Amino acid sequence: MKKTALGFFTVFMMLSHYTLQAETQNRDEDSDKLVIVWTSDDPYTAERMVLMYAHASKTYRWFEEVTIIIWGPSAKMVAENIKIQEKLKTMQEDGVEIRACIVCANMYEVTEDLKGMGFDVQGMGKPLTEYLKSGAHVLTF
């Protein structure tokens, strides 16, 4: 009886160790993800915070993965501001992922503009929830 209990305990401890190790590895991978939810239509906030920090985070490797989600009023501003578009294109070329909420883009009638810039335009509620649940670092502006 003692051997059986000891055997179960040993198996339990081994499984717990591997589960904990896998969870820790997932958290470590997710902790190297930065997601910026950008809602402001203020070009100064865009240039002097959102784009500057996101781009530096990727180019200086502060985070392995950097994603910007264009959400709300920022969608209209991006579609109308050539300077911001050029910065976003450079950031994309440097590996920053640019996504946009399709519901917001549709409300501002800029969906085709954002898609034409090569951005991933789709529903963002579920992806944002997944980022939050995964432990990725999420900033909002």
GIQUI-V765501 format. One line per field, one symbol per residue. psi: psi as a letter, one per 40 degrees, with the letter a starting at -180 (. if undefined). A space follows every 10 residues. Layout:
psi=???
This chain:
psi=dddddddddd dddddddddd dddddddddd efhhhhhhei ehdddddecc ddddddddde fdidhhhhhh hbddddddde hddddddddd dddeehhhii hddddddefe ddddddeeih hihedddddd dddeeihhii .
